[in-house]
Amino acid sequence: MKIKQQGFAILITAIVLSIAGVAYTASMAYLQIIDNQVLGNYYRNSEAFVNAESGINLTLSKLKNVSTATNMLDNLPYIYTASLNATTSYQVTVTQLSSNKLLIISVGHSQDGTALKQVSVQVYYDIAFNIPTAPLSSNGKLQINAADSINDGCEGLTVAECRSPGSIAPQITLSQPSFTLPSTVLAQENNDQPVPDFCLDDSLQADNIDLSAIYGSLLDQDGLSRFKQINLNQWGSAASASGSVFDQVQPIEDMNSATSLFENTFGITWQDAKGELTSSSQVAHIDMGNLNNGSCSEQLQNMDDLIDIIYITGDCDIKQQHTSTNSAGNKHFTIGSADDPKLIFMEGGSFTALPNTHSAVIGLLYLLPASEEVIDENGNLVYIDGIKQTAQDMSIDLAGIQVNGALLSEYSCSVSSAVSNNFNSDNFNNNFNNNNSLPPLSIRYDKNVLNQLYKQLGMTDATSNYQLVAGTWRDF
């Protein structure tokens, strides 16, 4: 009996030990399975993250290439791969947050499709053209007074906006102050516009710019002056043309041979461009020499919004009934917008309006002197050696003009007649336009506006870049 009891105990013990062994083995197997699942999940999540990150990197690489970036930005919101499947490991969606900011969201999945990971980031993008490098450029001398305002594009913007690509102009002004001008007597003899005394002061051989009118750093990062000057018609050293504005105009083959601001800016000669301006159906031509056409402001208001280029001959008169009044009570007439900027050529004139009225241009304003036939005191055309003589305007008054983008002047002397403390208005009034009732000149450089304009004009884009917005990376 005792032996049977001992055998039963041994059997029970063996069974318990066997059960414990089986349980231990099962537990170990279960733990191994759990470990494998954890490792599998980690691997698949890592695989999904890597794939999602690959989608981000692919999109950023597209933004560094002009053609792919343009294709993407022209089709926002942009989706790369319509759906996730066995052959596509990620899907990228690109949406626009502001004029130069994008949100990129990439969803990646593992190879077996069981894990998904989303990564997002915001970026500033910059599709750049060879636009003017300064808010104000001149093919001659510049007179800028304390009452004027030349903004390099950063003043008044937030720190983040200033850090984004394209906020600040490389130069503040670009000019050729050594341009030789005829004396006032000679100008009057040739029926030219009288030249202000300031323009005739060749002893300075420099522009006269009141630094209190400048909003922005006077020196660049290398400590060099941002007031760039071109000497001896060597505009080729600053050549930055990005293709012809007009398809039918032959571009200059060697930009190093550019001898004028116009050639430097557009890569074509003014003689060729003028013929296209006056004949192209894509250009709005406003001739202020024809009094039957109505006021300039009325013609501008009635212009087709699809027209991007405007060619005005003579003074553009702004009628009060076409102006708007802002919160400060100032009247203004605006041409163009940030989304639809305009390229305006004005030959032989400027904006004229009632006192305290601004004429604002959003885009690029190009001022060009007019040439007229010389007539003697008897009213006859003047010929020398059988050649009919012509006279060209020498100077232009910039007062009363506001530009958001860039202003360029082909005149030998560009002067603002707005009153300032250090400006001899008496001498100026005697020799120029007696136009001190106009508001000061105001220019804000806006690279985004200029790039948008050049894009509308079909100019050749030059570079494409991006910059990550700090603190916007999300992968959780």
HELIX and SHEET records of a PDB file:
HELIX    1   1 LYS A    2  LEU A   63  1                                  62    
HELIX    2   2 VAL A   66  LEU A   73  1                                   8    
HELIX    3   3 VAL A  159  ARG A  163  1                                   5    
HELIX    4   4 THR A  184  GLU A  189  1                                   6    
HELIX    5   5 ASP A  197  LEU A  200  5                                   4    
HELIX    6   6 LEU A  211  ALA A  213  5                                   3    
HELIX    7   7 TRP A  235  ALA A  238  5                                   4    
HELIX    8   8 MET A  255  SER A  257  5                                   3    
HELIX    9   9 LEU A  261  PHE A  266  1                                   6    
HELIX   10  10 TRP A  270  SER A  279  1                                  10    
HELIX   11  11 LEU A  291  ASN A  293  5                                   3    
HELIX   12  12 CYS A  296  GLN A  301  1                                   6    
HELIX   13  13 GLN A  320  HIS A  322  5                                   3    
HELIX   14  14 SER A  425  ASN A  431  1                                   7    
HELIX   15  15 LYS A  447  GLN A  456  1                                  10    
SHEET    1   A 5 TYR A  78  TYR A  80  0                                        
SHEET    2   A 5 TYR A  90  SER A  98 -1                                        
SHEET    3   A 5 LYS A 101  HIS A 109 -1                                        
SHEET    4   A 5 LEU A 116  PHE A 129 -1                                        
SHEET    5   A 5 ASP A 461  LEU A 468 -1                                        
SHEET    1   B 7 ILE A 214  TYR A 215  0                                        
SHEET    2   B 7 SER A 149  ASN A 151  1                                        
SHEET    3   B 7 SER A 442  TYR A 445  1                                        
SHEET    4   B 7 ILE A 401  SER A 409  1                                        
SHEET    5   B 7 LEU A 136  SER A 138  1                                        
SHEET    6   B 7 THR A 173  SER A 175  1                                        
SHEET    7   B 7 PHE A 227  GLN A 229  1                                        
SHEET    1   C 4 ASN A 208  ILE A 209  0                                        
SHEET    2   C 4 LYS A 141  ILE A 144  1                                        
SHEET    3   C 4 CYS A 413  VAL A 415  1                                        
SHEET    4   C 4 SER A 395  ASP A 397  1                                        
SHEET    1   D 7 ILE A 214  TYR A 215  0                                        
SHEET    2   D 7 SER A 149  ASN A 151  1                                        
SHEET    3   D 7 SER A 442  TYR A 445  1                                        
SHEET    4   D 7 ILE A 401  SER A 409  1                                        
SHEET    5   D 7 THR A 357  LEU A 368  1                                        
SHEET    6   D 7 LYS A 331  ILE A 335  1                                        
SHEET    7   D 7 SER A 324  THR A 325 -1                                        
SHEET    1   E 8 ILE A 214  TYR A 215  0                                        
SHEET    2   E 8 SER A 149  ASN A 151  1                                        
SHEET    3   E 8 SER A 442  TYR A 445  1                                        
SHEET    4   E 8 ILE A 401  SER A 409  1                                        
SHEET    5   E 8 THR A 357  LEU A 368  1                                        
SHEET    6   E 8 LYS A 342  GLU A 347  1                                        
SHEET    7   E 8 ILE A 309  THR A 313  1                                        
SHEET    8   E 8 VAL A 283  ASP A 287  1                                        
SHEET    1   F 2 CYS A 316  ASP A 317  0                                        
SHEET    2   F 2 PHE A 351  THR A 352  1                                        
SHEET    1   G 2 SER A 371  GLU A 373  0                                        
SHEET    2   G 2 THR A 390  GLN A 392 -1                                        
SHEET    1   H 2 TYR A 383  ILE A 384  0                                        
SHEET    2   H 2 ILE A 387  LYS A 388 -1                                        
END                                                                             
